[in-house]
Amino acid sequence: MTLKKDIEKSVELMKEAIQITWKNGYLWWFGLVIAISEDLIYFATGAAVDQKSQEALTQLNIAPLIELVRVINQNKEEAILGLILISSILIIINIASYSSILISLKRILKNQESTLKSSIIEGRKFVKKIIGFELSLAIFLLSVLVILALPIYLLKNANLPIIADFMFLGAILIFIPIAIISYFTRIFGHLYLVQHRLSIKESFRNAYSVFSNNLRSSFTLFASLIIILMTLTLFLVLLVNIFSAILLLTGSEVIVKLGMAILIIFDIIVKAAMIVFQRTLWVIFFNKITIRKDDLKEKVLASELQESTAIAKEQA
């Protein structure tokens, strides 16, 4: 398959993903939960440890946020522990919503009945496995970073900066492909965990296998998705800037605050839609490449069965 055909296939997949995202509105609820939980996790961690984030919250001039920053600074240790606990709960909710989307999409693509409630019930069963998968991947990447960074650290301490710089460049060149492989392994691994109900080890192995056998089409789809997201982001930034300028021109504090609230709601809705679209796109792509692989296996098995049957008849 040529690059041109890969691009055409990516466009077709995107059209199909847009149709599914638009027609199945209940998926947006999962997207909203993921979008809100991600923003809250970022807010919680930033409020706890980042001075700039605290200053930004204070500048919003919203009384509850100002009070929150004051409480955090007065009770630093307790606040950090509380925010870590809240973040942990939000991460679990995020993962449950994510796995529920994957369950829903599996049923939708098979033309099976899928509802919000049934997807939530089924999706929450995979939270532990996805957390285990994420921790395994994080430990692997952290181990790679330590192995790559240790020689550089030792060379720096040995007062050999030039060699250390070359080692640093080499470490980057080594880590980049590992990070890329990990990114796609993570996407496909989650799908093997949830949709094929495999173990964590089997999901890793199968995810790497399906990615390595579909390198060009995977990269083409990823590049196409990045172009779409960048274009949409630039358009939305322009739109938000124009809207913000109009709000400021009114000179009314009430209208500005109302407008900011509208922008926040709009931002969350757009994020939710894009989350569902991206998940849908990768699920469609994954199903197509794995179905093709399964069909090939079935043909090979059928051919082997026919050959063995023919040999048995000849011997008889």
C-alpha positions as CSV (number, residue, x, y, z in Angstrom):
1,M,0.0,0.0,0.0
2,T,1.4,3.4,-1.0
3,L,1.6,6.5,1.2
4,K,-1.1,8.1,-0.9
5,K,-3.5,5.2,-0.1
6,D,-2.5,5.4,3.6
7,I,-3.5,9.1,3.6
8,E,-6.8,8.3,1.8
9,K,-7.5,5.5,4.4
10,S,-6.8,8.0,7.2
11,V,-9.2,10.5,5.8
12,E,-11.9,7.7,5.5
13,L,-11.2,6.7,9.1
14,M,-11.6,10.3,10.3
15,K,-14.9,10.6,8.5
16,E,-16.2,7.5,10.1
17,A,-15.0,8.6,13.5
18,I,-16.7,12.0,13.1
19,Q,-20.0,10.2,12.2
20,I,-19.8,7.9,15.2
21,T,-18.9,10.7,17.5
22,W,-21.8,12.8,16.2
23,K,-24.4,10.1,16.2
24,N,-23.7,8.7,19.7
25,G,-24.1,11.7,21.9
26,Y,-24.0,9.7,25.1
27,L,-20.2,9.1,24.5
28,W,-19.8,12.9,25.0
29,W,-20.7,12.3,28.7
30,F,-17.6,10.1,29.1
31,G,-15.6,12.8,27.2
32,L,-16.9,15.5,29.6
33,V,-15.9,13.4,32.6
34,I,-12.4,12.8,31.2
35,A,-11.9,16.5,30.2
36,I,-13.1,17.8,33.6
37,S,-11.1,15.3,35.6
38,E,-7.9,16.1,33.6
39,D,-8.4,19.8,34.2
40,L,-9.1,19.2,37.9
41,I,-6.0,17.0,38.2
42,Y,-3.9,19.7,36.6
43,F,-5.5,22.3,38.9
44,A,-5.0,20.2,42.0
45,T,-1.3,19.4,41.4
46,G,-0.6,23.0,40.3
47,A,-2.3,24.5,43.3
48,A,-0.4,22.3,45.6
49,V,3.2,22.7,44.4
50,D,3.4,25.4,41.7
51,Q,3.8,29.1,42.9
52,K,2.9,30.4,39.4
53,S,-0.3,28.4,39.3
54,Q,-1.3,29.8,42.7
55,E,-0.6,33.3,41.5
56,A,-2.7,32.7,38.4
57,L,-5.6,31.4,40.5
58,T,-5.3,34.5,42.7
59,Q,-5.4,36.8,39.7
60,L,-8.7,35.4,38.6
61,N,-10.1,37.4,41.6
62,I,-12.6,34.7,42.5
63,A,-13.1,34.5,46.3
64,P,-13.3,30.7,46.7
65,L,-10.1,30.3,44.7
66,I,-8.3,33.0,46.7
67,E,-9.4,31.3,49.9
68,L,-8.2,27.9,48.6
69,V,-4.7,29.2,47.9
70,R,-4.6,30.8,51.4
71,V,-5.6,27.5,53.0
72,I,-3.0,25.5,51.0
73,N,-0.2,27.9,51.9
74,Q,-1.1,27.8,55.6
75,N,-1.5,24.0,55.7
76,K,1.0,22.9,53.1
77,E,1.5,19.2,54.1
78,E,-2.1,18.5,54.8
79,A,-3.2,20.3,51.6
80,I,-0.7,18.3,49.5
81,L,-1.9,15.0,50.9
82,G,-5.6,16.0,50.4
83,L,-4.9,17.1,46.8
84,I,-3.0,13.9,46.1
85,L,-6.0,11.9,47.4
86,I,-8.4,13.9,45.2
87,S,-6.1,13.5,42.2
88,S,-6.0,9.7,42.8
89,I,-9.8,9.5,42.8
90,L,-10.0,11.7,39.7
91,I,-7.5,9.4,37.9
92,I,-9.6,6.4,38.7
93,I,-12.8,8.2,37.4
94,N,-10.8,9.2,34.3
95,I,-9.7,5.6,33.6
96,A,-13.2,4.2,34.2
97,S,-14.6,6.7,31.7
98,Y,-11.9,5.9,29.2
99,S,-12.5,2.1,29.4
100,S,-16.3,2.8,29.2
101,I,-15.7,4.6,25.9
102,L,-13.8,1.6,24.6
103,I,-16.5,-0.8,25.6
104,S,-19.2,1.4,24.0
105,L,-17.2,1.7,20.7
106,K,-16.7,-2.0,20.6
107,R,-20.4,-2.6,20.7
108,I,-21.2,0.3,18.3
109,L,-18.8,-1.1,15.7
110,K,-20.4,-4.5,16.0
111,N,-23.9,-3.0,15.7
112,Q,-24.8,-4.1,19.2
113,E,-27.0,-2.2,21.7
114,S,-24.9,0.1,23.8
115,T,-26.1,2.4,26.6
116,L,-24.5,4.8,29.0
117,K,-25.3,2.6,32.1
118,S,-24.2,-0.7,30.6
119,S,-20.9,0.8,29.4
120,I,-20.2,2.2,32.8
121,I,-20.9,-1.1,34.5
122,E,-18.7,-3.0,32.1
123,G,-16.0,-0.3,31.8
124,R,-15.2,-0.1,35.5
125,K,-14.1,-3.7,35.5
126,F,-10.9,-2.8,33.6
127,V,-9.7,0.0,35.9
128,K,-7.2,-2.2,37.8
129,K,-5.8,-3.7,34.6
130,I,-5.3,-0.3,32.9
131,I,-3.6,1.1,36.1
132,G,-1.4,-2.0,36.1
133,F,-0.6,-1.5,32.4
134,E,0.2,2.2,33.0
135,L,2.4,1.5,36.0
136,S,4.3,-1.2,34.1
137,L,4.9,1.2,31.2
138,A,5.9,4.0,33.5
139,I,8.4,1.8,35.3
140,F,9.9,0.7,32.0
141,L,10.3,4.2,30.7
142,L,11.8,5.4,34.1
143,S,14.2,2.5,34.0
144,V,15.3,3.4,30.5
145,L,15.8,7.1,31.6
146,V,17.9,6.1,34.6
147,I,20.1,3.7,32.5
148,L,20.6,6.5,29.9
149,A,21.2,9.3,32.4
150,L,23.6,7.4,34.8
151,P,26.6,7.4,32.5
152,I,26.0,11.1,31.7
153,Y,25.9,12.0,35.4
154,L,29.1,10.0,36.1
155,L,30.9,11.7,33.2
156,K,29.8,15.1,34.4
157,N,31.2,14.3,37.9
158,A,34.4,13.0,36.3
159,N,34.9,16.5,34.7
160,L,34.4,15.1,31.1
161,P,31.7,17.5,29.8
162,I,32.4,17.0,26.1
163,I,32.0,13.2,26.3
164,A,29.0,13.7,28.5
165,D,27.4,16.0,25.9
166,F,27.9,13.4,23.2
167,M,26.4,10.8,25.5
168,F,23.4,13.1,26.1
169,L,22.9,13.4,22.4
170,G,23.1,9.6,22.0
171,A,20.7,9.2,24.9
172,I,18.1,11.4,23.1
173,L,18.5,9.5,19.9
174,I,18.0,6.2,21.8
175,F,15.0,7.5,23.9
176,I,13.0,9.1,21.0
177,P,12.2,5.8,19.2
178,I,11.5,4.1,22.6
179,A,9.1,6.8,23.5
180,I,7.4,6.5,20.0
181,I,7.0,2.7,20.4
182,S,5.7,3.2,23.9
183,Y,3.1,5.7,22.7
184,F,1.6,3.4,20.1
185,T,2.0,0.3,22.4
186,R,0.0,2.2,25.0
187,I,-2.9,3.0,22.6
188,F,-3.1,-0.6,21.2
189,G,-2.3,-2.2,24.6
190,H,-5.4,-0.5,26.2
191,L,-7.5,-1.9,23.4
192,Y,-6.2,-5.4,23.8
193,L,-6.8,-5.1,27.5
194,V,-10.4,-3.9,27.2
195,Q,-11.8,-5.1,23.9
196,H,-9.9,-8.5,23.7
197,R,-9.7,-9.0,27.5
198,L,-6.1,-10.1,27.4
199,S,-3.6,-10.0,30.3
200,I,-1.2,-7.1,30.7
201,K,1.7,-9.1,29.4
202,E,-0.2,-10.4,26.4
203,S,-1.5,-6.9,25.7
204,F,2.0,-5.5,25.6
205,R,3.2,-8.3,23.3
206,N,0.3,-8.0,20.9
207,A,0.3,-4.2,20.9
208,Y,4.0,-4.1,19.9
209,S,3.4,-6.8,17.3
210,V,0.4,-5.0,15.7
211,F,2.3,-1.7,15.7
212,S,5.5,-3.1,14.2
213,N,3.4,-4.8,11.4
214,N,1.6,-1.5,10.6
215,L,4.3,1.1,11.0
216,R,3.5,3.3,8.0
217,S,-0.2,3.3,8.4
218,S,0.1,4.1,12.1
219,F,2.4,7.0,11.6
220,T,0.3,8.3,8.7
221,L,-2.8,8.3,10.9
222,F,-0.9,9.9,13.8
223,A,0.5,12.7,11.5
224,S,-3.0,13.3,10.0
225,L,-4.5,13.6,13.5
226,I,-1.8,16.0,14.6
227,I,-2.4,18.2,11.6
228,I,-6.2,18.3,12.3
229,L,-5.7,19.0,16.0
230,M,-3.2,21.8,15.3
231,T,-5.4,23.4,12.7
232,L,-8.4,23.2,15.1
233,T,-6.4,24.6,18.0
234,L,-5.2,27.6,16.0
235,F,-8.7,28.3,14.9
236,L,-10.1,28.1,18.4
237,V,-7.3,30.3,19.8
238,L,-8.2,32.9,17.2
239,L,-11.9,32.6,18.0
240,V,-11.3,32.9,21.8
241,N,-9.0,35.9,21.4
242,I,-11.6,37.7,19.3
243,F,-14.3,36.8,21.8
244,S,-12.1,38.0,24.7
245,A,-11.4,41.3,23.0
246,I,-15.1,41.9,22.5
247,L,-15.7,41.2,26.2
248,L,-13.0,43.6,27.3
249,L,-14.4,46.3,25.0
250,T,-17.7,46.2,26.9
251,G,-16.0,47.4,30.0
252,S,-18.4,45.6,32.2
253,E,-17.0,43.3,34.9
254,V,-20.2,41.2,35.0
255,I,-20.2,40.6,31.3
256,V,-16.5,39.8,31.3
257,K,-17.0,37.2,34.1
258,L,-20.1,35.7,32.3
259,G,-18.1,35.6,29.1
260,M,-15.2,33.8,30.8
261,A,-17.6,31.3,32.2
262,I,-19.0,30.7,28.7
263,L,-15.4,30.2,27.4
264,I,-14.6,27.7,30.1
265,I,-17.8,25.7,29.3
266,F,-17.1,25.9,25.5
267,D,-13.5,24.7,26.1
268,I,-14.6,21.7,28.1
269,I,-17.2,20.7,25.5
270,V,-14.7,21.0,22.7
271,K,-12.2,18.9,24.7
272,A,-14.9,16.3,25.3
273,A,-15.7,16.0,21.6
274,M,-12.1,15.7,20.6
275,I,-11.4,13.1,23.3
276,V,-14.3,11.0,22.0
277,F,-13.2,11.6,18.3
278,Q,-9.6,10.6,19.0
279,R,-10.6,7.4,20.9
280,T,-13.1,6.5,18.2
281,L,-10.5,7.0,15.5
282,W,-7.9,4.7,17.1
283,V,-10.5,2.1,17.9
284,I,-11.7,2.0,14.2
285,F,-8.1,1.8,13.0
286,F,-7.2,-0.9,15.5
287,N,-10.2,-3.0,14.6
288,K,-9.4,-2.8,10.9
289,I,-5.8,-3.8,11.2
290,T,-6.5,-6.6,13.8
291,I,-9.4,-8.0,11.8
292,R,-7.2,-8.1,8.7
293,K,-4.6,-10.0,10.8
294,D,-7.2,-12.4,12.2
295,D,-8.6,-13.0,8.7
296,L,-5.1,-13.9,7.5
297,K,-4.6,-16.3,10.3
298,E,-7.9,-18.0,9.5
299,K,-6.9,-18.3,5.8
300,V,-3.6,-19.9,6.8
301,L,-5.3,-22.3,9.2
302,A,-7.9,-23.2,6.6
303,S,-5.2,-23.8,4.0
304,E,-3.3,-26.0,6.4
305,L,-6.5,-27.9,7.2
306,Q,-7.1,-28.5,3.5
307,E,-3.6,-29.7,3.0
308,S,-3.7,-32.1,5.9
309,T,-7.1,-33.4,4.7
310,A,-5.8,-34.0,1.2
311,I,-2.7,-35.8,2.6
312,A,-4.9,-38.0,4.8
313,K,-7.1,-38.9,1.8
314,E,-4.0,-39.8,-0.3
315,Q,-2.7,-42.0,2.5
316,A,-6.0,-43.7,2.8
